[in-house]
Amino acid sequence: MTADTPQALPTSTRTVFFVSDGTGITAETFGHAVLSQFEMRFRQIRLPFIDSIDKAHDAARRINEVFSVDQQRPIVFSTLVTPKLSAIIRAANGMHMDLFQTFVAPMEQELGVKSTHTIGRIHNTVDTEEYKNRIEAINFSLAHDDGQSHKNLAEADVILVGVSRSGKTPTSLYLAMQYGLKAANYPLIPDDFERGRLPSALPEFRHKLFGLTISPERLSQIRNERRAGSKYASLQNCRYEINEAEQMMQREGIRWLSSTTKSIEEIATTILQEIKPDRNNS
């Protein structure tokens, strides 16, 4: 058995392939949305850039190898656009979930128009205005991360506030990368609580503010991963900061949510619904 040959897996585990003519991100997103509905283990294999007959046959070989070893069909999520390549994959011993076969064909029938069947079209945004907006938004979010800069805050679509490690930075970057939104973020620190007011740069942009909070227990856990045993990470201090931050947000009329049990996608969606920025590219 070679290093490339799959090992037999427990019967409770299924192998899943994500097959794409591009990066595989769309196939994975599609697949993860479906797999998340099932409480079992999945061994995941991404097969990107399957854009030729030879590569398609190689991918089909790997799917068949897994079938032979596992003695059960692997699940195959595919976003192959070219019918010839898709047919090769579909001939392999797998349970096939073809995004284009499932959705594009019915759309062609409904619209009375043939799709372009262009490989990589979904990612062909390099020269578009939307792509440029996203790059600009990412640069803005990086420059305005953690209150680094007060410049050009008027350009921000949203300004996130909350205590350190409550999820502001990843949410800001997600909003920039996925939606092209200029998202700044500011930490609320003990000095702000002692003064009883927001950082001085923020009040005039109150309509753009959105707050993130988190449970003290989760915050202490996260902070201890960085500064174990410190006052900064102590549960007592986390409780104090969270309590003060939530009171400040209530006084200032800032919309906010807890990031404790929510994914970045859920947080971002809530922010988009609440803020309704003009440049929402979703």
C-alpha positions as CSV (number, residue, x, y, z in Angstrom):
1,M,0.0,0.0,0.0
2,T,1.5,3.3,-1.1
3,A,1.5,6.6,0.9
4,D,-1.2,7.8,-1.6
5,T,-3.5,4.9,-0.9
6,P,-6.2,5.7,1.6
7,Q,-6.3,3.9,4.9
8,A,-9.5,2.0,6.0
9,L,-11.7,4.2,8.2
10,P,-14.1,3.4,11.0
11,T,-17.6,2.7,9.7
12,S,-18.9,5.9,11.5
13,T,-16.6,8.0,9.2
14,R,-17.4,8.8,5.6
15,T,-14.9,10.2,3.1
16,V,-15.9,13.4,1.3
17,F,-14.4,14.8,-1.9
18,F,-14.7,18.4,-3.0
19,V,-14.0,18.5,-6.7
20,S,-13.6,21.7,-8.7
21,D,-12.1,23.3,-11.8
22,G,-11.0,26.2,-9.6
23,T,-9.9,26.6,-6.0
24,G,-12.6,24.3,-4.5
25,I,-13.9,27.0,-2.1
26,T,-17.4,27.0,-3.6
27,A,-17.6,23.2,-3.5
28,E,-16.5,23.2,0.1
29,T,-18.9,25.9,1.1
30,F,-21.7,24.0,-0.6
31,G,-20.6,20.8,1.0
32,H,-20.1,22.0,4.5
33,A,-23.6,23.5,4.5
34,V,-25.0,20.1,3.8
35,L,-22.6,18.1,6.0
36,S,-23.2,20.3,9.0
37,Q,-26.7,18.8,9.3
38,F,-25.3,15.4,10.2
39,E,-23.6,14.6,13.5
40,M,-20.9,12.3,12.3
41,R,-17.3,12.4,11.3
42,F,-16.2,13.1,7.7
43,R,-12.7,12.7,6.2
44,Q,-12.4,15.6,3.7
45,I,-10.3,15.7,0.6
46,R,-10.2,18.7,-1.7
47,L,-9.4,18.2,-5.4
48,P,-9.0,21.7,-7.0
49,F,-8.0,22.7,-10.5
50,I,-9.5,19.6,-12.2
51,D,-9.5,21.3,-15.6
52,S,-8.4,18.6,-18.0
53,I,-9.4,15.1,-19.1
54,D,-6.3,13.6,-17.5
55,K,-6.9,15.4,-14.2
56,A,-10.5,14.3,-14.2
57,H,-9.5,10.6,-14.7
58,D,-7.0,10.9,-11.9
59,A,-9.6,12.4,-9.6
60,A,-12.0,9.5,-10.5
61,R,-9.2,7.0,-9.7
62,R,-8.8,8.5,-6.2
63,I,-12.6,8.3,-5.6
64,N,-12.6,4.7,-6.7
65,E,-9.6,3.9,-4.5
66,V,-11.5,5.3,-1.5
67,F,-14.5,3.2,-2.4
68,S,-12.4,0.1,-2.5
69,V,-10.8,0.7,0.8
70,D,-13.8,2.0,2.8
71,Q,-16.2,-0.4,1.2
72,Q,-18.7,2.4,1.0
73,R,-19.3,5.2,-1.5
74,P,-17.5,8.4,-0.8
75,I,-19.6,11.6,-1.0
76,V,-18.5,13.8,-3.9
77,F,-19.4,17.5,-4.0
78,S,-18.6,18.9,-7.4
79,T,-18.6,22.3,-9.1
80,L,-17.1,21.2,-12.4
81,V,-18.6,23.3,-15.2
82,T,-17.4,21.3,-18.3
83,P,-19.8,18.4,-19.0
84,K,-17.1,16.1,-20.2
85,L,-15.1,16.5,-17.0
86,S,-18.2,16.2,-14.9
87,A,-19.2,13.0,-16.6
88,I,-15.9,11.4,-15.8
89,I,-16.3,12.2,-12.1
90,R,-19.9,11.0,-12.1
91,A,-18.8,7.6,-13.5
92,A,-16.7,7.0,-10.4
93,N,-18.0,5.0,-7.4
94,G,-19.3,7.9,-5.3
95,M,-22.5,9.5,-4.1
96,H,-22.5,12.6,-6.3
97,M,-23.8,16.1,-5.4
98,D,-23.2,18.2,-8.5
99,L,-23.9,21.9,-7.9
100,F,-24.1,22.8,-11.6
101,Q,-26.0,19.7,-12.6
102,T,-28.5,20.3,-9.8
103,F,-29.0,24.1,-10.2
104,V,-27.7,25.3,-13.6
105,A,-29.7,22.9,-15.8
106,P,-33.1,23.8,-14.2
107,M,-32.1,27.5,-14.5
108,E,-31.3,27.0,-18.3
109,Q,-34.8,25.5,-18.7
110,E,-36.5,28.2,-16.7
111,L,-34.7,31.1,-18.4
112,G,-34.7,29.6,-21.9
113,V,-31.0,30.5,-22.1
114,K,-27.9,28.2,-22.2
115,S,-25.3,28.9,-19.5
116,T,-21.8,29.9,-20.7
117,H,-20.1,26.8,-19.1
118,T,-17.1,28.9,-18.6
119,I,-14.5,27.5,-16.2
120,G,-13.6,29.7,-13.3
121,R,-16.2,32.4,-14.2
122,I,-17.3,32.6,-10.5
123,H,-13.8,33.8,-9.6
124,N,-13.1,36.0,-12.6
125,T,-13.3,39.3,-10.7
126,V,-9.8,40.6,-10.8
127,D,-10.5,43.6,-13.0
128,T,-14.0,44.4,-11.7
129,E,-14.9,47.4,-9.6
130,E,-16.2,45.0,-6.9
131,Y,-12.8,43.3,-6.6
132,K,-11.0,46.6,-6.3
133,N,-13.5,47.7,-3.6
134,R,-12.7,44.6,-1.6
135,I,-9.0,45.1,-1.8
136,E,-9.5,48.8,-0.7
137,A,-11.7,47.6,2.1
138,I,-9.2,45.1,3.4
139,N,-6.4,47.7,3.4
140,F,-8.8,50.1,5.3
141,S,-9.7,47.4,7.9
142,L,-6.0,46.5,8.5
143,A,-5.1,50.2,8.9
144,H,-8.0,50.7,11.3
145,D,-7.6,47.5,13.3
146,D,-7.7,47.8,17.1
147,G,-7.9,51.6,17.0
148,Q,-4.6,52.1,15.3
149,S,-5.7,55.0,13.3
150,H,-8.4,57.8,13.6
151,K,-7.9,59.0,10.0
152,N,-10.7,58.7,7.5
153,L,-13.2,57.2,9.9
154,A,-15.9,59.0,8.0
155,E,-15.3,56.5,5.2
156,A,-16.0,53.5,7.4
157,D,-19.1,51.5,6.7
158,V,-19.1,50.2,10.2
159,I,-17.0,50.6,13.3
160,L,-16.9,47.6,15.7
161,V,-16.4,48.2,19.4
162,G,-15.9,45.8,22.3
163,V,-13.3,44.5,24.8
164,S,-10.1,43.0,23.7
165,R,-10.5,39.5,22.1
166,S,-14.3,39.7,21.6
167,G,-14.0,39.0,17.9
168,K,-13.7,42.4,16.4
169,T,-10.7,41.9,14.1
170,P,-11.8,38.7,12.4
171,T,-15.2,40.1,11.9
172,S,-13.8,43.3,10.4
173,L,-11.7,41.4,7.9
174,Y,-14.5,39.1,7.0
175,L,-16.8,42.0,6.2
176,A,-14.0,43.5,4.1
177,M,-13.1,40.3,2.2
178,Q,-16.6,39.0,1.6
179,Y,-18.6,42.3,1.2
180,G,-16.1,45.0,0.4
181,L,-17.1,46.9,3.5
182,K,-14.7,49.3,5.2
183,A,-14.8,48.1,8.8
184,A,-12.8,49.7,11.5
185,N,-12.6,48.4,15.1
186,Y,-11.9,49.9,18.5
187,P,-11.2,48.2,21.8
188,L,-13.0,49.3,24.9
189,I,-10.4,49.4,27.7
190,P,-10.4,50.1,31.5
191,D,-9.5,53.8,30.8
192,D,-12.7,54.2,28.9
193,F,-14.7,52.6,31.7
194,E,-13.1,54.9,34.3
195,R,-14.0,58.0,32.2
196,G,-17.4,56.6,31.5
197,R,-17.4,57.4,27.9
198,L,-16.4,56.2,24.4
199,P,-13.0,56.8,22.9
200,S,-12.9,60.5,21.8
201,A,-12.8,59.6,18.1
202,L,-16.1,57.7,18.1
203,P,-19.1,59.7,19.3
204,E,-19.5,61.6,16.0
205,F,-19.8,58.3,14.2
206,R,-22.2,56.7,16.7
207,H,-24.6,55.8,13.8
208,K,-21.9,53.5,12.4
209,L,-21.0,51.8,15.7
210,F,-21.8,48.1,16.4
211,G,-20.8,46.4,19.6
212,L,-19.5,42.9,20.2
213,T,-19.6,41.3,23.6
214,I,-18.8,37.7,24.8
215,S,-19.3,35.6,28.0
216,P,-16.6,36.3,30.7
217,E,-15.8,32.6,30.8
218,R,-15.1,32.3,27.1
219,L,-13.2,35.6,27.1
220,S,-11.0,34.3,30.0
221,Q,-10.3,31.1,28.1
222,I,-9.3,33.0,25.0
223,R,-7.1,35.4,26.9
224,N,-5.4,32.7,28.8
225,E,-4.3,31.1,25.5
226,R,-2.2,34.3,25.0
227,R,-1.3,35.5,28.5
228,A,-1.9,32.6,30.9
229,G,-2.3,33.5,34.5
230,S,-2.3,37.2,34.0
231,K,-4.8,39.7,35.5
232,Y,-5.8,40.5,31.9
233,A,-7.0,36.9,31.5
234,S,-8.5,36.4,35.0
235,L,-12.2,35.6,35.1
236,Q,-12.7,38.4,37.6
237,N,-11.2,41.0,35.3
238,C,-13.1,39.6,32.3
239,R,-16.4,39.9,34.2
240,Y,-15.6,43.5,35.1
241,E,-14.7,44.5,31.5
242,I,-17.7,42.8,30.0
243,N,-20.1,44.3,32.5
244,E,-18.6,47.8,32.0
245,A,-18.6,47.5,28.2
246,E,-22.2,46.3,28.0
247,Q,-23.4,49.1,30.3
248,M,-21.5,51.6,28.1
249,M,-23.1,50.3,24.9
250,Q,-26.5,50.5,26.5
251,R,-26.0,54.1,27.7
252,E,-24.7,55.1,24.2
253,G,-27.5,53.3,22.3
254,I,-25.1,51.1,20.5
255,R,-26.5,48.0,18.9
256,W,-24.6,44.9,20.0
257,L,-24.6,41.1,20.1
258,S,-22.7,38.3,21.9
259,S,-20.1,36.5,19.8
260,T,-19.9,33.6,22.4
261,T,-21.7,31.0,20.4
262,K,-21.9,32.6,17.0
263,S,-19.8,32.1,13.9
264,I,-18.2,35.0,12.1
265,E,-20.7,34.5,9.3
266,E,-23.6,34.8,11.7
267,I,-22.1,37.9,13.3
268,A,-21.4,39.5,9.9
269,T,-25.0,38.8,8.7
270,T,-26.5,40.4,11.8
271,I,-24.3,43.5,11.3
272,L,-25.3,43.8,7.7
273,Q,-29.0,43.6,8.7
274,E,-28.6,46.2,11.4
275,I,-26.2,48.7,9.8
276,K,-27.5,48.4,6.2
277,P,-24.4,50.0,4.6
278,D,-24.8,51.7,1.2
279,R,-21.9,49.7,-0.2
280,N,-23.2,46.2,0.7
281,N,-22.1,44.0,-2.2
282,S,-23.8,40.8,-1.0
